Amino acid sequence: MEDIRKKVERLLEFAPDKEVDKHSKKELKKRLYKWKNSRKKSLASLEYFINGHGYDTLLDGLYEEESLDKVKIKFLEPDLEGEWAFSRPTKMIKEKGGKGVSHTLDYDPTSLIKWSKHSKPDVEKVMIRGFISDYFVPVSIKTKSQYHRAEDIPAQYEARVKKLHELWQDVRDGMIPLNIRLSLYTKDERYPYILDVLSDTHQPHPLHKATQMYKDRKSHEPINYMHFDKVLATLDVPDNCKKIFELLFECGEKTLSAIAHTMNMTENIAKNSVTSLLSRDVVEKDEKESIYRVPLQNLKEMADEMD
């Protein structure tokens, strides 16, 4: 943990000097302890080759490389018994300029033998984008004292779906990434990855426990996946809301009781989460059938406004 803390604190060198003080360093330390206490079992360890150079950790690469030209990510020691639902077992990803190649394996969580790491991987050309799903931006006590409430402090960073070299620049401008969500778009699919920057691991998808719903996955046009990812990146709601939003997008319309059962929560909690999503127009309700769904046209319009 101490080694990780030191590597993370080095990235503060890229932040504005006026925002780096004892208060912001203390807040960063709190975030790191929160991360440590919430760590989950990973699906695979990650090895990075950045601009042709190998790095022990992504934090080292972010500190040493001023910009990103190309990157290769190797997935090591995959957990064969892990919950890969809504993700995809992968051996390697290569990226340059937003385009790349993925080496992935077929996966079926409903079968006895879900996948084999000894199988020959599918090699596909992909478009690669990502967004920072969890991050820390230093705010000094002087800046904080200018506002009556913490909620009044302007957002220091706005997550957006971007090319990887653009995310790299965000870090060099003073944002410290904790989790990165990558999306690989093929001609008819999208593979999401949750990269834990601090532990250099690939984490389970937020819906990994909804294995029984995996067989209900809807097939979307690639552009709809992009619209969804853009809206998800900017959606400022609790994690439960985001999971329900993703569940309805991935698996189609559901009743409130089905949502609650799938997400292992009470109907009251599910209702509050859905109400929050309804207020943001990312979910709609069919009053006649009492079912909830994601309106794809709304996502398109929201995503178009971000371009």
C-alpha positions in Angstrom: 0.0 0.0 0.0 2.8 2.4 0.8 4.4 1.8 -2.6 1.1 2.5 -4.3 0.6 5.7 -2.3 4.0 7.0 -3.3 3.4 6.3 -7.0 0.0 8.0 -6.9 1.4 11.0 -5.1 4.0 11.5 -7.8 1.1 12.3 -10.2 0.3 15.3 -8.0 3.2 17.0 -9.7 1.0 17.4 -12.8 -1.7 19.2 -10.9 -1.8 23.0 -10.4 0.6 23.9 -7.5 -2.1 26.0 -5.8 -4.3 23.0 -5.4 -1.7 20.7 -3.9 -1.4 21.3 -0.1 -1.7 19.2 3.1 -5.5 19.2 2.8 -5.6 17.7 -0.7 -2.9 15.2 0.2 -4.9 14.1 3.2 -8.0 13.7 1.0 -6.0 11.6 -1.4 -4.9 9.4 1.4 -8.5 8.9 2.4 -9.4 7.9 -1.1 -6.6 5.3 -1.2 -7.7 3.7 2.1 -11.3 3.6 0.8 -10.0 1.8 -2.3 -8.0 -0.6 -0.2 -11.0 -1.5 1.9 -13.3 -2.0 -1.1 -11.0 -4.2 -3.2 -12.7 -7.0 -5.0 -11.3 -10.3 -6.5 -9.9 -9.5 -9.9 -10.3 -11.5 -13.1 -6.8 -11.0 -14.4 -3.5 -9.2 -13.7 -2.5 -6.6 -16.3 0.9 -5.9 -18.0 1.4 -2.7 -19.9 3.7 -1.8 -22.8 3.5 1.9 -23.4 5.1 3.5 -26.5 7.2 0.4 -26.8 8.4 0.4 -23.1 7.4 -2.1 -20.6 6.2 -0.9 -17.2 5.7 -2.7 -13.9 2.6 -0.6 -13.2 0.4 1.7 -15.2 1.1 4.4 -12.6 4.8 4.3 -13.6 3.9 4.6 -17.2 1.6 7.6 -16.6 4.4 9.3 -14.7 7.2 8.6 -17.2 5.5 9.0 -20.5 4.5 12.5 -21.4 2.1 11.4 -24.1 0.5 8.2 -25.4 1.3 7.0 -28.9 0.5 3.3 -28.6 -0.2 0.8 -25.8 -0.3 -3.0 -25.5 -2.1 -4.5 -22.6 -1.6 -8.2 -21.7 -4.0 -10.1 -19.5 -2.1 -12.4 -17.2 -3.1 -15.2 -14.7 -6.8 -15.2 -15.7 -9.2 -16.6 -13.1 -10.9 -19.5 -15.0 -13.6 -19.7 -12.3 -14.1 -15.9 -12.2 -17.4 -14.2 -13.1 -16.7 -12.9 -16.6 -20.4 -12.3 -17.4 -20.9 -9.1 -19.5 -17.2 -9.0 -20.0 -15.0 -11.1 -22.3 -11.9 -13.2 -21.5 -9.0 -11.5 -23.2 -5.4 -12.3 -23.8 -4.2 -9.0 -25.3 -5.3 -5.6 -26.6 -3.2 -3.3 -28.8 -4.2 0.3 -29.4 -2.8 3.2 -31.5 -4.8 6.4 -32.4 -8.1 5.0 -31.3 -7.9 1.8 -33.4 -6.5 -1.5 -32.4 -6.7 -5.3 -32.3 -8.1 -7.5 -29.6 -7.3 -11.2 -28.8 -10.3 -12.6 -27.0 -12.0 -15.9 -26.2 -15.6 -17.0 -26.5 -17.4 -17.1 -23.2 -20.7 -18.6 -22.0 -21.4 -18.3 -18.2 -24.3 -20.6 -18.5 -22.3 -23.6 -19.6 -20.3 -26.1 -17.5 -17.0 -25.3 -19.2 -17.4 -21.5 -19.6 -14.1 -20.9 -21.5 -10.6 -22.2 -21.9 -7.5 -20.0 -21.8 -5.8 -22.6 -24.0 -8.3 -22.0 -26.8 -7.1 -20.1 -29.9 -8.2 -16.5 -29.4 -10.4 -14.6 -31.8 -8.4 -11.7 -33.3 -10.5 -8.7 -34.3 -10.0 -5.2 -35.4 -11.6 -2.8 -32.9 -12.2 0.8 -32.2 -11.1 1.6 -28.7 -12.5 4.3 -26.4 -12.6 4.8 -22.7 -13.5 7.0 -19.8 -12.3 7.5 -16.2 -15.0 5.9 -14.1 -13.4 6.8 -10.7 -10.8 9.5 -10.1 -9.3 12.0 -7.7 -8.6 15.7 -8.4 -6.8 17.7 -5.7 -8.6 20.7 -4.2 -6.8 22.9 -1.8 -8.2 24.1 1.5 -8.0 27.6 0.1 -10.2 26.8 -2.8 -12.6 24.8 -0.7 -12.9 27.7 1.8 -14.3 29.9 -0.9 -17.6 27.9 -0.9 -20.1 27.4 1.9 -20.7 23.7 1.1 -18.6 21.0 -0.5 -21.4 20.4 -3.0 -21.0 24.0 -4.2 -17.4 23.4 -5.4 -17.4 23.3 -9.2 -16.6 20.0 -10.8 -12.8 19.7 -11.2 -13.1 17.1 -14.0 -15.9 15.9 -16.3 -15.7 12.3 -17.4 -16.2 11.8 -21.1 -15.7 8.9 -23.5 -12.4 9.7 -25.3 -9.5 8.2 -27.2 -6.8 6.8 -24.9 -4.3 9.5 -25.7 -6.8 12.1 -24.7 -7.4 10.4 -21.3 -3.6 10.3 -20.9 -3.5 14.0 -21.4 -6.2 14.4 -18.7 -3.9 12.7 -16.2 -0.9 14.8 -17.3 -3.1 17.8 -16.6 -3.6 16.8 -12.9 -6.4 14.2 -12.7 -5.5 11.0 -10.9 -7.3 7.9 -12.3 -8.4 5.1 -10.0 -10.6 3.1 -12.5 -10.7 3.2 -16.2 -13.5 1.7 -18.2 -12.4 0.7 -21.7 -14.8 -0.2 -24.5 -13.8 -2.1 -27.6 -16.2 -1.8 -30.5 -16.3 -4.4 -33.2 -18.5 -4.3 -36.2 -21.4 -5.8 -34.2 -20.4 -6.0 -30.5 -18.8 -4.0 -27.7 -16.5 -5.5 -25.0 -16.3 -3.5 -21.8 -13.3 -3.7 -19.4 -12.9 -2.3 -15.9 -9.2 -1.5 -15.3 -8.1 -0.9 -11.7 -5.2 1.5 -12.1 -3.9 1.1 -8.6 -3.7 -2.7 -8.6 -3.1 -3.2 -12.3 -6.0 -5.7 -12.6 -9.1 -6.3 -14.7 -12.2 -6.1 -12.4 -15.5 -7.9 -12.8 -18.2 -6.1 -14.8 -20.8 -4.3 -12.5 -23.4 -6.8 -13.6 -21.1 -9.9 -13.1 -23.5 -11.4 -10.5 -26.5 -11.2 -12.8 -25.4 -14.3 -14.6 -29.0 -15.6 -15.0 -29.7 -12.5 -17.0 -26.8 -12.9 -19.3 -28.9 -15.2 -21.6 -31.4 -12.3 -22.0 -28.8 -9.9 -23.4 -30.1 -7.7 -26.2 -28.2 -7.3 -29.4 -27.5 -3.6 -30.1 -26.1 -1.8 -33.1 -22.5 -0.7 -32.4 -23.6 3.0 -32.5 -26.1 2.3 -29.7 -23.3 1.0 -27.5 -21.4 4.2 -28.1 -24.4 6.3 -27.2 -24.9 4.3 -24.0 -21.2 4.6 -23.0 -21.2 8.3 -23.5 -24.3 8.8 -21.4 -23.0 6.4 -18.7 -19.7 8.3 -18.5 -21.5 11.5 -17.6 -24.3 10.1 -15.4 -23.9 11.6 -11.9 -25.9 9.1 -9.9 -25.1 6.4 -7.2 -23.7 3.0 -8.3 -27.0 1.2 -7.8 -28.6 3.6 -10.4 -25.8 3.0 -12.9 -26.1 -0.8 -12.5 -29.9 -0.7 -13.1 -29.4 1.6 -16.1 -26.9 -0.9 -17.5 -29.1 -3.8 -16.7 -32.0 -2.4 -18.7 -29.8 -1.5 -21.6 -28.1 -4.9 -21.8 -31.1 -7.1 -21.0 -34.1 -5.1 -22.1 -37.3 -4.0 -20.3 -38.0 -5.3 -16.8 -40.6 -4.9 -14.1 -39.6 -3.3 -10.8 -39.8 -6.7 -9.0 -37.5 -8.2 -11.7 -35.0 -5.4 -11.3 -35.0 -5.8 -7.5 -34.6 -9.6 -7.7 -31.8 -9.4 -10.2 -29.9 -6.7 -8.4 -30.5 -8.4 -5.0 -32.1 -5.3 -3.5 -35.5 -4.4 -2.0 -38.2 -3.1 -4.2 -38.1 0.2 -2.3 -34.4 0.7 -3.1 -35.0 -0.3 -6.7 -37.9 2.1 -7.0 -35.8 5.0 -5.6 -33.0 4.2 -8.1 -35.4 3.9 -11.0 -37.1 7.2 -10.1 -33.7 8.9 -10.2 -33.1 7.5 -13.7 -36.6 8.5 -14.9 -35.9 12.1 -13.8 -32.8 12.2 -16.1 -34.7 10.7 -19.0 -32.4 7.8 -19.4 -35.1 5.3 -18.4 -38.8 5.4 -19.3 -41.8 3.6 -17.9 -44.6 1.9 -19.8 -47.5 2.7 -17.5 -49.8 0.2 -19.1 -47.4 -2.8 -18.6 -45.6 -1.4 -15.6 -42.2 -2.1 -17.2 -39.1 0.0 -17.5 -36.8 0.4 -20.5 -34.0 2.5 -21.8 -35.2 4.8 -24.6 -32.5 4.6 -27.3 -33.6 7.7 -29.0 -33.0 9.7 -25.8 -29.5 8.3 -25.5 -28.7 9.3 -29.1 -29.9 12.8 -28.5 -27.9 13.1 -25.3 -24.8 11.6 -26.9 -25.1 13.9 -30.0 -25.1 17.0 -27.7 -21.7 15.9 -26.3 -20.0 15.8 -29.7 
